[in-house]
C-alpha cells in the first residue's frame, strides 16, 4: 500500500494535493476510543505522499455525540503520529457547540448539512449530493452561492462526494469556472 501512495505522489501534477480519511475502525467502530494502532499505520501510509498530503479527514458517525474527554484522547493519539491539518466532519448536533479552534482542528462544512459549523481557515467543504446522497448533482444557483462563499477564504478545499452518478466531475469543473481556478 505504501508503494501505491508513493506512486500517486510521483504521478500527480506538482500542485496536486491529497486528503485522506482516518480509518473507520477508529472513527466509526472505535468511536474515537479504540483501534489507535490503525492511526499509526494510516499516517505511515499517507506519509508516503510527502508534501502532497494536505490533511487528514475524520468523518464521524451520526451517532457519535461530542464528549470533550474522548475527543481530547483521540487528538493526543493523532498528534503522536501527525502534526498537520486535521479536519473533522461531525454528524451529531452536539458538535455544534465544540470549540474547534481550541482543539487545533478544522471543522468541515458539509452538504447535506448534518452539523451547522462555520469553516475556519483553511476551509474544507464536503458536498455529498442533495437531495439524493452521493447521486444528486448541484444546481447552478448552489454552485454560484458556494463560489461567493469561497471568496471569503484565502485557502479552501472543496470535495464533491456525489460520485455515484458522475455529477462530481461536472460540479467541480463548473465551480472552477465560477471561481476562476484553473486545472
Secondary structure, DSSP 8 states (H G I E B T S, - for coil): -HHHHHHHHHHS-TT--EEEE--HHHHTSSTTSS-THHHHHHHHHHGGGGGGEEEEEEE--TT----HHHHHHHHHHHHHH--SEEEEE--SGGGGG--HHHHT-EEEEEES-SS-----SSEEEEE--SSSTTT----HHHHHHHHHHHTT-SSEEEEE--TTTTHHHHHHHHHHHHHT---
